[in-house]
């Protein structure tokens, strides 16, 4: 049966947005599995099953299972103990043992990923190992870092058998199944304790380097390796003589290590260097493999799959690479912490709403999302800890600053592949791209300067230093005025000429405040600046340099964005999204269930995209700024056959008003979803697919003019 529609037009085209403004949370998109844990510390691979297991310090699920061949998370489980650290799998893969630093040891059934035993211990279990580590486990040895001892547990029941005294702050241990010897790295003593497991007695103590934190054994060579954190070295011990036979330099702050029993290579995770040193059995450096941030927790080798797995504590991920060169790396992400956001061109066609780029604040990836369509088209790998991201909408060029690498990465928006890497100043924080020129600006925090880059050639064409090396935090541009705006600490907003890069004015933002994020409203030549240490936002006249308003905020301000059409600004302040109206007054604070970071707004759909982190990880909140126009009391009913806007026997509606002479018109439903975008043609009551819209309330918007429609079936 054909649907018949008539149209009731309520209101005239409002030339000003008036009466009511609402910020409404429409959606919360999860950026990672919220059931996974965070801050991975220990990792153990089992060659017999091809599985690896990761212990995360915090929940909700502290134990994670990974298919090593596929680099894929296959399962997870909560643990009842606090702060899991050390982890080991018995040889057949049947059971997993976890040392919980909060005072217990967990035994987990691998097939069901369920905890079957939890033994409470009065101390600080840091790491553990099994003897024998292959076959049916008999005993579990656990390092008690607090009390200079090992606990000896029954591996089946988890019951405590007895203790063995070792050196101060035992941190890591390993076992040799053929000689029944245990080796314990004692942090504060600078020693290794050797235990005869047959009698559970101390055999000898071996001096090694400063602050030995990690230990591993090459069973075939009967050689024990110790990572000396403060010496940046590895000590090699002969298991027969208990003598140090070599000391090898490695990377910065070696923390953990593992041996490939087939090639006898040693893999050393350097906690401050964020990399892995690969040593031959003779102690020669064969290569250095980049890892994630703070690979301090664990390294494990699956010799059957030929894979090395490294836990990256700060970036919440694992680095995986082959045991043989070339050592190309892959990343298994556990948690996503949304950092900076930027709008990007629509995914499919220009009539679609803009897509969104979300940088992982501590990871090595940038997500390209279609928030309205629910799609996740791709993940871009740009490097670790991106500090800012900018996009150029007319061609999709993406610019990402990497503070740890002092670099700007330029990415092709269509392919998602890096096209150039530009070395900039020290610790780059903010970046912006011009739409009218092939220019990018980068604010260098520690460098106290602004880099001007020709993005067509990937070269720096100018560097502008700031007086007293003032730390530059963020940068924006007003292309209409051809002005550049830079925030620096100690309360300054610098205004530079966009062509000559000379200083035009320096705005004092009230003393020793620490301005950080800024955003520019080019349509009205306004600059909004947040200050992190005093919970305020300033509104500055971008032409005259005058402070127009100082807005107190309800929390710590991070991201800020602006909708130039509505003349609204939005600020992430603690757990609230703060909306500022055209008079620079707060019109609403919207609580969101997360610690908010950064934001971006789409002026076509009046949506604000907000990144936040809660107990379940990263989320992207979609917020609608719903602004209704004033409505007259008497509706106007239009019937079939009217000369305008109904014509030619259909139901097309053409809007004629001084406010809409451009002819461009966008139709939204009551929830703010874009239904149709028109470029001069009349609306026939269908959506973008040509299907008739159902009855209900709709809004037609052209520029700042708005019309409310009621479709009656």
Protein Blocks (a to p, Z undefined) as FASTA:
>chain_A
ZZddddddediddfbdcfbccdddfbdcdfbdfkbcehifbdcddfknopacdddfbdfb
lbdcddfklopafbdcddfbehifbdcddfkomaccdddfkopacdddfklopafbdcdd
edjdfbdcdddfehjdfbdcdddfknopaddddfklopafbdcdddehifbdcddfklop
acdddfklopacdddfklopafbdcdddehifbdcddfklopacdddfklopacdddfkl
opafbdcdddehifbdcddfklopacdddfklopacdddfkopafbdcdddehiakbccd
dfknopacdddfklopaddddfbdcdddddddfbdcdfdddddddfkbmmbccddddddf
klcbdcdddfknopafbacdfbghifbdcddfknopacdddfklopacdddfklopafbd
cdddehifbdcddfkbccdddddfklopacdddfknopafbdcddehhiacfbdcddfkl
opacdddehhiacdddfklopafbdcdeeijadcfbdcddfknopacdddfklopadddd
fknopafbdcddfbdcfbdcddfklopacddehjaccdddfkopafbdcdddbddfbdcd
dfklopacdddddfkopadddddddddddddfbdcdddehiablceehiacdcdddfklm
nopacdddfkopafbdcehiacehiafkopacdeddddddehjbccdddddZZ
